[in-house]
């Protein structure tokens, strides 16, 4: 988690890139916490 915070801080100057990384991380977290999403 600390490395994630450092990564977000390093790219924090570009808000659009920060937003896209945040969305990607959110989707990744959703896929990890909801494994039944992939069980068709």
PDB file of N, CA, C and O in Angstrom:
ATOM      1  N   UNK A   1       0.837  -1.203   0.000  1.00  0.00           N
ATOM      2  CA  UNK A   1       0.000   0.000   0.000  1.00  0.00           C
ATOM      3  C   UNK A   1       0.865   1.244   0.000  1.00  0.00           C
ATOM      4  O   UNK A   1       0.528   2.242  -0.638  1.00  0.00           O
ATOM      5  N   UNK A   2       1.976   1.188   0.712  1.00  0.00           N
ATOM      6  CA  UNK A   2       2.860   2.360   0.744  1.00  0.00           C
ATOM      7  C   UNK A   2       3.416   2.682  -0.638  1.00  0.00           C
ATOM      8  O   UNK A   2       3.545   3.848  -1.012  1.00  0.00           O
ATOM      9  N   UNK A   3       3.744   1.631  -1.394  1.00  0.00           N
ATOM     10  CA  UNK A   3       4.276   1.854  -2.745  1.00  0.00           C
ATOM     11  C   UNK A   3       3.216   2.471  -3.646  1.00  0.00           C
ATOM     12  O   UNK A   3       3.529   3.270  -4.528  1.00  0.00           O
ATOM     13  N   UNK A   4       1.961   2.096  -3.419  1.00  0.00           N
ATOM     14  CA  UNK A   4       0.868   2.664  -4.210  1.00  0.00           C
ATOM     15  C   UNK A   4       0.727   4.144  -3.921  1.00  0.00           C
ATOM     16  O   UNK A   4       0.523   4.941  -4.837  1.00  0.00           O
ATOM     17  N   UNK A   5       0.833   4.519  -2.651  1.00  0.00           N
ATOM     18  CA  UNK A   5       0.738   5.927  -2.270  1.00  0.00           C
ATOM     19  C   UNK A   5       1.887   6.716  -2.880  1.00  0.00           C
ATOM     20  O   UNK A   5       1.689   7.834  -3.357  1.00  0.00           O
ATOM     21  N   UNK A   6       3.083   6.143  -2.870  1.00  0.00           N
ATOM     22  CA  UNK A   6       4.241   6.822  -3.452  1.00  0.00           C
ATOM     23  C   UNK A   6       4.068   6.984  -4.955  1.00  0.00           C
ATOM     24  O   UNK A   6       4.441   8.012  -5.520  1.00  0.00           O
ATOM     25  N   UNK A   7       3.504   5.970  -5.601  1.00  0.00           N
ATOM     26  CA  UNK A   7       3.272   6.053  -7.044  1.00  0.00           C
ATOM     27  C   UNK A   7       2.259   7.133  -7.367  1.00  0.00           C
ATOM     28  O   UNK A   7       2.443   7.907  -8.306  1.00  0.00           O
ATOM     29  N   UNK A   8       1.177   7.185  -6.581  1.00  0.00           N
ATOM     30  CA  UNK A   8       0.152   8.206  -6.805  1.00  0.00           C
ATOM     31  C   UNK A   8       0.719   9.589  -6.559  1.00  0.00           C
ATOM     32  O   UNK A   8       0.360  10.538  -7.256  1.00  0.00           O
ATOM     33  N   UNK A   9       1.599   9.718  -5.577  1.00  0.00           N
ATOM     34  CA  UNK A   9       2.184  11.022  -5.269  1.00  0.00           C
ATOM     35  C   UNK A   9       3.141  11.456  -6.371  1.00  0.00           C
ATOM     36  O   UNK A   9       3.238  12.645  -6.678  1.00  0.00           O
ATOM     37  N   UNK A  10       3.851  10.497  -6.970  1.00  0.00           N
ATOM     38  CA  UNK A  10       4.827  10.840  -8.003  1.00  0.00           C
ATOM     39  C   UNK A  10       4.148  11.320  -9.281  1.00  0.00           C
ATOM     40  O   UNK A  10       4.709  12.133 -10.016  1.00  0.00           O
ATOM     41  N   UNK A  11       2.938  10.818  -9.549  1.00  0.00           N
ATOM     42  CA  UNK A  11       2.233  11.233 -10.766  1.00  0.00           C
ATOM     43  C   UNK A  11       1.107  12.200 -10.439  1.00  0.00           C
ATOM     44  O   UNK A  11       0.273  12.492 -11.296  1.00  0.00           O
ATOM     45  N   UNK A  12       1.075  12.699  -9.209  1.00  0.00           N
ATOM     46  CA  UNK A  12       0.002  13.584  -8.778  1.00  0.00           C
ATOM     47  C   UNK A  12      -0.027  14.894  -9.535  1.00  0.00           C
ATOM     48  O   UNK A  12      -1.038  15.597  -9.514  1.00  0.00           O
ATOM     49  N   UNK A  13       1.073  15.241 -10.208  1.00  0.00           N
ATOM     50  CA  UNK A  13       1.126  16.503 -10.945  1.00  0.00           C
ATOM     51  C   UNK A  13       0.178  16.481 -12.142  1.00  0.00           C
ATOM     52  O   UNK A  13      -0.343  17.518 -12.552  1.00  0.00           O
ATOM     53  N   UNK A  14      -0.040  15.287 -12.698  1.00  0.00           N
ATOM     54  CA  UNK A  14      -0.966  15.161 -13.825  1.00  0.00           C
ATOM     55  C   UNK A  14      -2.270  14.575 -13.302  1.00  0.00           C
ATOM     56  O   UNK A  14      -2.356  13.376 -13.037  1.00  0.00           O
ATOM     57  N   UNK A  15      -3.283  15.421 -13.154  1.00  0.00           N
ATOM     58  CA  UNK A  15      -4.543  14.990 -12.547  1.00  0.00           C
ATOM     59  C   UNK A  15      -5.253  13.945 -13.397  1.00  0.00           C
ATOM     60  O   UNK A  15      -5.898  13.045 -12.858  1.00  0.00           O
ATOM     61  N   UNK A  16      -5.144  14.052 -14.713  1.00  0.00           N
ATOM     62  CA  UNK A  16      -5.814  13.084 -15.587  1.00  0.00           C
ATOM     63  C   UNK A  16      -5.186  11.703 -15.450  1.00  0.00           C
ATOM     64  O   UNK A  16      -5.888  10.692 -15.409  1.00  0.00           O
ATOM     65  N   UNK A  17      -3.849  11.668 -15.380  1.00  0.00           N
ATOM     66  CA  UNK A  17      -3.176  10.388 -15.202  1.00  0.00           C
ATOM     67  C   UNK A  17      -3.482   9.826 -13.816  1.00  0.00           C
ATOM     68  O   UNK A  17      -3.643   8.617 -13.651  1.00  0.00           O
ATOM     69  N   UNK A  18      -3.561  10.708 -12.826  1.00  0.00           N
ATOM     70  CA  UNK A  18      -3.894  10.281 -11.471  1.00  0.00           C
ATOM     71  C   UNK A  18      -5.294   9.682 -11.433  1.00  0.00           C
ATOM     72  O   UNK A  18      -5.523   8.668 -10.774  1.00  0.00           O
ATOM     73  N   UNK A  19      -6.225  10.308 -12.138  1.00  0.00           N
ATOM     74  CA  UNK A  19      -7.604   9.823 -12.169  1.00  0.00           C
ATOM     75  C   UNK A  19      -7.686   8.456 -12.840  1.00  0.00           C
ATOM     76  O   UNK A  19      -8.389   7.568 -12.358  1.00  0.00           O
ATOM     77  N   UNK A  20      -6.973   8.287 -13.942  1.00  0.00           N
ATOM     78  CA  UNK A  20      -7.006   7.009 -14.651  1.00  0.00           C
ATOM     79  C   UNK A  20      -6.400   5.894 -13.803  1.00  0.00           C
ATOM     80  O   UNK A  20      -6.886   4.763 -13.819  1.00  0.00           O
ATOM     81  N   UNK A  21      -5.336   6.215 -13.063  1.00  0.00           N
ATOM     82  CA  UNK A  21      -4.725   5.220 -12.174  1.00  0.00           C
ATOM     83  C   UNK A  21      -5.692   4.870 -11.041  1.00  0.00           C
ATOM     84  O   UNK A  21      -5.788   3.712 -10.636  1.00  0.00           O
ATOM     85  N   UNK A  22      -6.401   5.872 -10.536  1.00  0.00           N
ATOM     86  CA  UNK A  22      -7.370   5.635  -9.467  1.00  0.00           C
ATOM     87  C   UNK A  22      -8.501   4.730  -9.946  1.00  0.00           C
ATOM     88  O   UNK A  22      -8.922   3.822  -9.229  1.00  0.00           O
ATOM     89  N   UNK A  23      -8.994   4.982 -11.168  1.00  0.00           N
ATOM     90  CA  UNK A  23     -10.057   4.156 -11.739  1.00  0.00           C
ATOM     91  C   UNK A  23      -9.562   2.728 -11.947  1.00  0.00           C
ATOM     92  O   UNK A  23     -10.275   1.769 -11.652  1.00  0.00           O
ATOM     93  N   UNK A  24      -8.340   2.590 -12.456  1.00  0.00           N
ATOM     94  CA  UNK A  24      -7.764   1.263 -12.679  1.00  0.00           C
ATOM     95  C   UNK A  24      -7.630   0.501 -11.366  1.00  0.00           C
ATOM     96  O   UNK A  24      -7.930  -0.691 -11.297  1.00  0.00           O
ATOM     97  N   UNK A  25      -7.172   1.205 -10.315  1.00  0.00           N
ATOM     98  CA  UNK A  25      -7.005   0.570  -9.012  1.00  0.00           C
ATOM     99  C   UNK A  25      -8.354   0.161  -8.429  1.00  0.00           C
ATOM    100  O   UNK A  25      -8.472  -0.885  -7.791  1.00  0.00           O
ATOM    101  N   UNK A  26      -9.368   0.992  -8.653  1.00  0.00           N
ATOM    102  CA  UNK A  26     -10.704   0.677  -8.147  1.00  0.00           C
ATOM    103  C   UNK A  26     -11.263  -0.568  -8.839  1.00  0.00           C
ATOM    104  O   UNK A  26     -11.840  -1.440  -8.189  1.00  0.00           O
ATOM    105  N   UNK A  27     -11.089  -0.641 -10.157  1.00  0.00           N
ATOM    106  CA  UNK A  27     -11.564  -1.806 -10.902  1.00  0.00           C
ATOM    107  C   UNK A  27     -10.806  -3.060 -10.481  1.00  0.00           C
ATOM    108  O   UNK A  27     -11.389  -4.140 -10.392  1.00  0.00           O
ATOM    109  N   UNK A  28      -9.512  -2.919 -10.223  1.00  0.00           N
ATOM    110  CA  UNK A  28      -8.711  -4.050  -9.774  1.00  0.00           C
ATOM    111  C   UNK A  28      -9.183  -4.521  -8.406  1.00  0.00           C
ATOM    112  O   UNK A  28      -9.286  -5.723  -8.162  1.00  0.00           O
ATOM    113  N   UNK A  29      -9.468  -3.583  -7.517  1.00  0.00           N
ATOM    114  CA  UNK A  29      -9.954  -3.931  -6.179  1.00  0.00           C
ATOM    115  C   UNK A  29     -11.311  -4.628  -6.260  1.00  0.00           C
ATOM    116  O   UNK A  29     -11.565  -5.587  -5.532  1.00  0.00           O
ATOM    117  N   UNK A  30     -12.183  -4.141  -7.151  1.00  0.00           N
ATOM    118  CA  UNK A  30     -13.499  -4.761  -7.323  1.00  0.00           C
ATOM    119  C   UNK A  30     -13.362  -6.196  -7.824  1.00  0.00           C
ATOM    120  O   UNK A  30     -14.089  -7.083  -7.378  1.00  0.00           O
ATOM    121  N   UNK A  31     -12.437  -6.422  -8.745  1.00  0.00           N
ATOM    122  CA  UNK A  31     -12.250  -7.762  -9.289  1.00  0.00           C
ATOM    123  C   UNK A  31     -11.672  -8.703  -8.233  1.00  0.00           C
ATOM    124  O   UNK A  31     -11.935  -9.906  -8.257  1.00  0.00           O
ATOM    125  N   UNK A  32     -10.877  -8.149  -7.300  1.00  0.00           N
ATOM    126  CA  UNK A  32     -10.289  -8.978  -6.251  1.00  0.00           C
ATOM    127  C   UNK A  32     -11.308  -9.295  -5.160  1.00  0.00           C
ATOM    128  O   UNK A  32     -11.335 -10.410  -4.639  1.00  0.00           O
ATOM    129  N   UNK A  33     -12.142  -8.323  -4.817  1.00  0.00           N
ATOM    130  CA  UNK A  33     -13.092  -8.518  -3.727  1.00  0.00           C
ATOM    131  C   UNK A  33     -14.397  -9.157  -4.190  1.00  0.00           C
ATOM    132  O   UNK A  33     -15.227  -9.529  -3.361  1.00  0.00           O
ATOM    133  N   UNK A  34     -14.593  -9.291  -5.507  1.00  0.00           N
ATOM    134  CA  UNK A  34     -15.796  -9.929  -6.037  1.00  0.00           C
ATOM    135  C   UNK A  34     -15.401 -10.999  -7.058  1.00  0.00           C
ATOM    136  O   UNK A  34     -15.606 -10.817  -8.258  1.00  0.00           O
ATOM    137  N   UNK A  35     -14.834 -12.119  -6.581  1.00  0.00           N
ATOM    138  CA  UNK A  35     -14.375 -13.168  -7.510  1.00  0.00           C
ATOM    139  C   UNK A  35     -15.533 -13.854  -8.234  1.00  0.00           C
ATOM    140  O   UNK A  35     -15.338 -14.438  -9.300  1.00  0.00           O
ATOM    141  N   UNK A  36     -16.733 -13.787  -7.662  1.00  0.00           N
ATOM    142  CA  UNK A  36     -17.878 -14.426  -8.314  1.00  0.00           C
ATOM    143  C   UNK A  36     -18.270 -13.715  -9.602  1.00  0.00           C
ATOM    144  O   UNK A  36     -19.084 -14.226 -10.371  1.00  0.00           O
ATOM    145  N   UNK A  37     -17.696 -12.541  -9.839  1.00  0.00           N
ATOM    146  CA  UNK A  37     -17.968 -11.805 -11.074  1.00  0.00           C
ATOM    147  C   UNK A  37     -17.451 -12.572 -12.287  1.00  0.00           C
ATOM    148  O   UNK A  37     -17.984 -12.440 -13.389  1.00  0.00           O
ATOM    149  N   UNK A  38     -16.398 -13.383 -12.074  1.00  0.00           N
ATOM    150  CA  UNK A  38     -15.801 -14.113 -13.191  1.00  0.00           C
ATOM    151  C   UNK A  38     -16.349 -15.537 -13.303  1.00  0.00           C
ATOM    152  O   UNK A  38     -15.971 -16.268 -14.218  1.00  0.00           O
ATOM    153  N   UNK A  39     -17.224 -15.935 -12.397  1.00  0.00           N
ATOM    154  CA  UNK A  39     -17.760 -17.298 -12.449  1.00  0.00           C
ATOM    155  C   UNK A  39     -19.068 -17.310 -13.229  1.00  0.00           C
ATOM    156  O   UNK A  39     -20.149 -17.171 -12.657  1.00  0.00           O
ATOM    157  N   UNK A  40     -18.953 -17.477 -14.533  1.00  0.00           N
ATOM    158  CA  UNK A  40     -20.147 -17.485 -15.370  1.00  0.00           C
ATOM    159  C   UNK A  40     -20.808 -18.869 -15.363  1.00  0.00           C
ATOM    160  O   UNK A  40     -21.833 -19.067 -16.015  1.00  0.00           O
TER     161      UNK A  40
END
